[in-house]
Amino acid sequence: MGAKLEKLPLNKKDKRGPSSKFGKFDVVLLVILLIYALAIIFPFYYLFIISITPQDIYAESPFLLWTPRITFDAYQSVFENSQIWNGLKITLILLFGGTAYQLFFTVITGYALSRNKWFGKNFVMNMIIVTMFFGGGLIPYYILIKSLGMTNTIAVMIIPGAIDTFNMLLMRNYFASLPKELEESARIDGANDIQIFAKIFLPLSLPMLATVGLFFAVGNWNSWYNGMLFNQDPSIRTLQQVLQSIIVKESSMIPSVNPGAINNESIKMAAIFFTIIPMMCFYPFLQRYFVKGIVVGAIKG
């Protein structure tokens, strides 16, 4: 009984712990992911290369992996064009004003539909869901917007998109997943509905707000469809409408600062790069909220 127990030696596998070496499957998966990443990155890389390629080099070979001579005249032409900056101003109005407007109505609607049953709740919910599958058609929509007097105004690109059904359902599911005891405790302490929403549920829903806000922000940044249908005034064209005109309709609408040295394709690519860089820089800061919000918001229906 008093004899000391001998310590059994650990085998090599136990000393090392779990194996950290890559297996064959890991190598194959890594190669596939690298190819996938290159397939995503290459269009942006090629777009940038063409935008800095002089006319004579591009004329020799339109497909380039690198350019022996670099010029930023295309970007100078884009930056000095007043239509680009006016389109950016209109797009920023949509980005901040439109996103706040849409987020407000989407959040309060999702919160209301996540609460306990109230008269007409199921009817309202069903009517909203129906809009995901059925629409009135383009012609009735155009007649409605025109009869409301919203043509040739910025409002036509903001007001009709007050609530997005998919985003509203995400918010509703997120609010419904929060503990009901929070609301009960707040009511015992004398809080009303607005205080419960603003001081308890809203701060707890920051990941979902960031996710839905990102959806709205990207949509407003890329907005052009309603502007194309209802706006004929060049002074309120969005950045994407200006870009569409550059690429499709008016390839030479941006005069070159150095005629003959750069081509229209370089100017087009520079304009495209100018419009995508802001969102590419903004997205990484919200990525962690984006992933968390999507997962949590989609769990409970």
Backbone torsions as a table, in degrees:
resi	resn	phi	psi	omega
1	MET	NA	-34.8	-177.5
2	GLY	-84.1	-7.3	-179.0
3	ALA	-66.9	140.1	179.5
4	LYS	-75.5	138.2	177.6
5	LEU	-75.8	130.4	179.0
6	GLU	-74.9	138.6	180.0
7	LYS	-79.8	120.0	-178.7
8	LEU	-71.1	131.8	179.0
9	PRO	-68.6	139.1	176.7
10	LEU	-79.6	142.8	176.1
11	ASN	-74.4	170.4	-175.5
12	LYS	-61.2	-37.0	-178.9
13	LYS	-64.6	-38.5	179.7
14	ASP	-68.4	-36.8	179.7
15	LYS	-65.7	-41.0	-176.8
16	ARG	-78.4	-23.0	-174.9
17	GLY	79.3	-163.2	179.7
18	PRO	-59.5	141.6	-179.3
19	SER	-64.2	134.1	-178.5
20	SER	-105.1	4.5	-179.0
21	LYS	-77.6	147.6	175.6
22	PHE	-74.0	134.5	172.5
23	GLY	-90.0	178.3	-179.7
24	LYS	-62.5	-39.8	-179.8
25	PHE	-63.8	-39.2	179.3
26	ASP	-64.1	-40.1	179.2
27	VAL	-64.2	-45.2	179.1
28	VAL	-62.3	-43.0	179.6
29	LEU	-63.9	-40.5	178.9
30	LEU	-63.4	-41.8	179.3
31	VAL	-63.9	-42.7	179.7
32	ILE	-62.7	-42.6	179.8
33	LEU	-66.6	-37.1	177.3
34	LEU	-64.8	-42.8	177.5
35	ILE	-62.8	-41.7	179.1
36	TYR	-63.8	-41.8	179.0
37	ALA	-64.8	-41.7	178.6
38	LEU	-65.1	-37.3	178.7
39	ALA	-64.4	-29.6	178.3
40	ILE	-79.9	-41.6	-174.7
41	ILE	-76.1	-34.1	-172.5
42	PHE	-57.5	-43.9	178.7
43	PRO	-57.3	-38.7	178.5
44	PHE	-68.3	-40.3	178.3
45	TYR	-63.2	-46.0	-179.5
46	TYR	-64.8	-39.7	177.6
47	LEU	-59.1	-44.2	-179.4
48	PHE	-67.5	-40.4	-179.5
49	ILE	-61.6	-44.9	179.1
50	ILE	-64.1	-34.8	-177.6
51	SER	-68.9	-20.9	-179.0
52	ILE	-110.9	12.8	-178.1
53	THR	-93.8	129.8	176.9
54	PRO	-66.2	162.7	-176.0
55	GLN	-60.2	-45.9	-174.8
56	ASP	-65.9	-36.9	178.7
57	ILE	-71.2	-40.4	179.6
58	TYR	-66.4	-34.3	179.6
59	ALA	-65.8	-32.7	179.9
60	GLU	-71.9	-41.0	-178.6
61	SER	-151.4	104.1	-179.7
62	PRO	-64.0	-25.9	179.9
63	PHE	-97.0	110.7	-175.6
64	LEU	-128.0	138.7	170.9
65	LEU	-96.2	-19.9	175.9
66	TRP	-160.3	153.2	179.4
67	THR	-113.5	130.4	-179.6
68	PRO	-69.5	-18.9	-179.8
69	ARG	-135.1	135.0	-173.7
70	ILE	-112.3	138.6	172.5
71	THR	-139.6	139.3	178.3
72	PHE	-107.3	23.6	179.5
73	ASP	-63.8	-32.6	179.7
74	ALA	-64.0	-41.7	178.2
75	TYR	-68.6	-35.9	176.6
76	GLN	-63.8	-39.0	178.0
77	SER	-64.5	-39.8	179.2
78	VAL	-67.2	-46.0	-176.4
79	PHE	-67.4	-26.9	-178.3
80	GLU	-90.4	1.4	-179.0
81	ASN	-89.8	125.5	-176.3
82	SER	-69.4	-30.7	-179.6
83	GLN	-65.1	-36.6	177.9
84	ILE	-62.2	-46.7	-177.4
85	TRP	-71.1	-34.5	175.4
86	ASN	-66.7	-40.7	176.0
87	GLY	-63.6	-36.9	177.4
88	LEU	-64.7	-39.4	178.4
89	LYS	-61.9	-45.9	179.3
90	ILE	-64.5	-39.7	180.0
91	THR	-66.5	-37.4	177.8
92	LEU	-66.5	-34.6	174.7
93	ILE	-62.3	-44.2	177.3
94	LEU	-65.8	-38.9	-176.4
95	LEU	-62.4	-47.6	-175.9
96	PHE	-88.5	-50.3	-179.6
97	GLY	-67.7	-46.5	-178.7
98	GLY	-66.8	-40.2	179.8
99	THR	-65.4	-43.0	178.4
100	ALA	-63.9	-42.0	179.3
101	TYR	-63.0	-48.3	-178.9
102	GLN	-68.2	-38.9	-179.8
103	LEU	-65.2	-38.8	-179.5
104	PHE	-61.1	-52.8	-176.9
105	PHE	-70.1	-34.9	179.6
106	THR	-67.7	-41.5	-177.8
107	VAL	-68.6	-46.8	-177.2
108	ILE	-68.7	-32.3	176.8
109	THR	-69.5	-43.9	177.6
110	GLY	-62.2	-38.7	179.3
111	TYR	-66.8	-44.4	-179.4
112	ALA	-61.6	-40.7	-178.3
113	LEU	-77.7	-9.2	177.1
114	SER	-92.4	-9.3	-178.7
115	ARG	-79.7	175.8	179.5
116	ASN	-59.4	162.2	-174.2
117	LYS	-58.1	134.3	172.9
118	TRP	-133.0	162.5	-173.4
119	PHE	-61.1	123.6	178.2
120	GLY	87.6	3.0	-177.0
121	LYS	-62.3	-47.7	-179.2
122	ASN	-63.5	-37.3	179.0
123	PHE	-65.0	-46.8	179.3
124	VAL	-61.9	-42.5	-179.5
125	MET	-62.4	-43.8	-179.6
126	ASN	-66.3	-38.6	179.0
127	MET	-65.3	-35.8	178.4
128	ILE	-70.8	-41.7	-179.0
129	ILE	-65.7	-34.1	179.7
130	VAL	-57.8	-34.0	-177.9
131	THR	-66.6	-15.7	176.6
132	MET	-73.1	-23.2	-173.1
133	PHE	-114.9	-23.7	-176.8
134	PHE	-132.0	144.0	176.9
135	GLY	-134.8	165.0	-178.0
136	GLY	-78.4	-11.9	-178.2
137	GLY	100.1	159.4	-174.6
138	LEU	-70.6	-41.2	-176.7
139	ILE	-66.1	-48.8	175.4
140	PRO	-60.1	-35.9	178.4
141	TYR	-63.8	-43.1	179.5
142	TYR	-64.5	-43.5	179.6
143	ILE	-62.6	-40.3	179.5
144	LEU	-62.7	-48.5	-178.5
145	ILE	-62.8	-40.9	-179.8
146	LYS	-67.3	-39.1	179.6
147	SER	-68.8	-25.2	177.3
148	LEU	-83.0	-4.7	177.7
149	GLY	71.7	29.3	-177.9
150	MET	-99.5	1.9	177.9
151	THR	-67.5	147.8	-178.8
152	ASN	57.7	37.4	175.1
153	THR	-136.0	157.8	176.2
154	ILE	-69.6	-26.2	-176.6
155	ALA	-59.3	-30.3	-177.0
156	VAL	-66.7	-20.0	178.7
157	MET	-94.4	-0.9	-178.2
158	ILE	-119.6	-56.0	-170.4
159	ILE	-61.0	-45.9	-177.3
160	PRO	-62.3	-21.9	-178.3
161	GLY	-99.5	38.7	-175.7
162	ALA	-60.8	-42.0	-176.7
163	ILE	-128.4	125.9	171.1
164	ASP	-99.6	123.1	-172.3
165	THR	-60.4	-44.8	-178.8
166	PHE	-61.4	-47.5	179.8
167	ASN	-66.1	-35.5	177.9
168	MET	-64.1	-39.4	178.5
169	LEU	-66.7	-36.2	175.6
170	LEU	-61.3	-45.0	179.3
171	MET	-65.5	-41.6	179.3
172	ARG	-61.0	-46.4	179.9
173	ASN	-63.8	-36.0	179.7
174	TYR	-67.2	-47.0	178.9
175	PHE	-62.2	-38.6	-179.7
176	ALA	-68.2	-24.7	-178.9
177	SER	-80.0	-14.9	178.9
178	LEU	-74.8	147.5	-177.2
179	PRO	-59.3	133.6	178.6
180	LYS	-71.3	-19.8	179.7
181	GLU	-62.5	-26.4	177.5
182	LEU	-61.8	-44.5	179.5
183	GLU	-67.2	-41.1	-179.1
184	GLU	-63.7	-41.5	179.2
185	SER	-64.7	-40.5	-179.8
186	ALA	-66.0	-37.3	179.1
187	ARG	-67.8	-36.1	177.3
188	ILE	-62.8	-35.9	179.4
189	ASP	-79.3	-0.9	175.1
190	GLY	96.0	11.7	179.9
191	ALA	-77.1	143.1	175.9
192	ASN	-92.5	-177.3	-175.1
193	ASP	-62.4	-42.6	-178.5
194	ILE	-65.9	-41.7	179.0
195	GLN	-65.1	-40.0	178.2
196	ILE	-62.6	-42.6	-179.7
197	PHE	-67.9	-47.7	-172.9
198	ALA	-76.2	-35.4	-172.6
199	LYS	-101.1	-15.7	-177.8
200	ILE	-117.1	-60.2	-173.2
201	PHE	-74.5	-38.6	-178.1
202	LEU	-65.0	-46.3	177.3
203	PRO	-62.9	-31.0	-179.9
204	LEU	-76.5	-13.0	-175.5
205	SER	-103.8	20.9	-178.8
206	LEU	-58.0	-42.1	177.4
207	PRO	-60.0	-40.8	-179.4
208	MET	-72.4	-36.0	177.1
209	LEU	-63.7	-40.3	177.9
210	ALA	-64.7	-38.6	179.9
211	THR	-65.6	-52.4	-179.2
212	VAL	-65.8	-38.9	177.4
213	GLY	-62.0	-36.3	177.3
214	LEU	-66.5	-41.1	176.4
215	PHE	-57.9	-48.2	-179.2
216	PHE	-65.7	-40.6	-178.3
217	ALA	-63.2	-44.5	178.5
218	VAL	-64.2	-41.4	178.8
219	GLY	-63.3	-41.1	179.4
220	ASN	-71.3	-34.9	177.6
221	TRP	-65.2	-37.5	-179.3
222	ASN	-90.9	8.8	-174.9
223	SER	-64.8	129.8	176.0
224	TRP	-155.4	-22.4	-171.3
225	TYR	-65.0	-52.8	179.4
226	ASN	-63.8	-36.1	176.7
227	GLY	-64.1	-38.8	178.6
228	MET	-65.4	-37.7	-177.4
229	LEU	-76.1	-41.1	-166.4
230	PHE	-115.3	-10.0	-177.7
231	ASN	-112.8	118.2	175.3
232	GLN	-107.1	-3.8	-179.0
233	ASP	-84.0	117.4	-178.7
234	PRO	-62.5	-22.5	-176.5
235	SER	-73.8	-14.8	179.6
236	ILE	-119.7	27.9	174.4
237	ARG	-77.6	137.5	178.8
238	THR	-75.3	169.2	179.9
239	LEU	-61.2	-37.0	179.9
240	GLN	-70.5	-32.2	175.1
241	GLN	-67.3	-40.1	176.8
242	VAL	-63.8	-42.1	178.8
243	LEU	-62.8	-41.3	177.6
244	GLN	-60.5	-41.6	179.1
245	SER	-64.0	-38.7	179.7
246	ILE	-64.6	-42.5	-173.5
247	ILE	-81.6	-43.6	-170.0
248	VAL	-98.9	-48.7	-168.5
249	LYS	-97.9	-48.9	-170.4
250	GLU	-126.8	78.3	-175.5
251	SER	-64.3	-21.2	-178.7
252	SER	-111.5	23.3	-178.4
253	MET	-70.7	-19.3	175.1
254	ILE	-101.8	109.5	-179.1
255	PRO	-67.2	140.4	179.9
256	SER	-75.9	140.6	176.9
257	VAL	-77.0	-15.4	-179.5
258	ASN	-141.4	76.9	-176.2
259	PRO	-55.1	136.0	179.5
260	GLY	90.9	-22.8	-179.0
261	ALA	-89.1	-28.5	178.1
262	ILE	-127.1	156.7	-176.9
263	ASN	-108.3	169.2	-179.9
264	ASN	-62.3	-34.0	179.6
265	GLU	-63.2	-38.9	178.5
266	SER	-63.6	-40.2	178.6
267	ILE	-66.3	-41.2	177.6
268	LYS	-61.1	-47.4	-178.6
269	MET	-64.3	-38.6	178.0
270	ALA	-64.7	-39.3	178.0
271	ALA	-65.8	-41.3	177.9
272	ILE	-63.0	-46.2	-179.2
273	PHE	-61.4	-38.2	179.4
274	PHE	-63.1	-34.4	-176.7
275	THR	-83.0	-22.8	-176.9
276	ILE	-96.4	-21.9	-176.5
277	ILE	-60.3	-45.0	-178.3
278	PRO	-56.7	-45.5	179.9
279	MET	-68.5	-34.9	178.2
280	MET	-65.5	-33.0	178.2
281	CYS	-79.3	-30.7	-175.7
282	PHE	-79.9	-34.9	-172.4
283	TYR	-60.9	-44.6	-176.0
284	PRO	-57.7	-29.3	-178.6
285	PHE	-69.8	-23.6	-179.6
286	LEU	-107.3	5.4	-173.6
287	GLN	-62.9	-42.2	-177.8
288	ARG	-65.7	-37.6	175.1
289	TYR	-68.3	-36.3	-178.5
290	PHE	-60.5	-49.4	-178.3
291	VAL	-64.9	-47.4	-178.7
292	LYS	-63.3	-43.5	-178.1
293	GLY	-65.1	-40.7	-179.9
294	ILE	-65.0	-43.0	-177.9
295	VAL	-65.2	-50.1	-177.6
296	VAL	-68.6	-40.9	-177.2
297	GLY	-69.0	-21.3	-177.7
298	ALA	-98.5	-2.6	-175.3
299	ILE	-74.7	-50.2	-172.5
300	LYS	-106.0	127.5	-178.8
301	GLY	-109.2	NA	NA
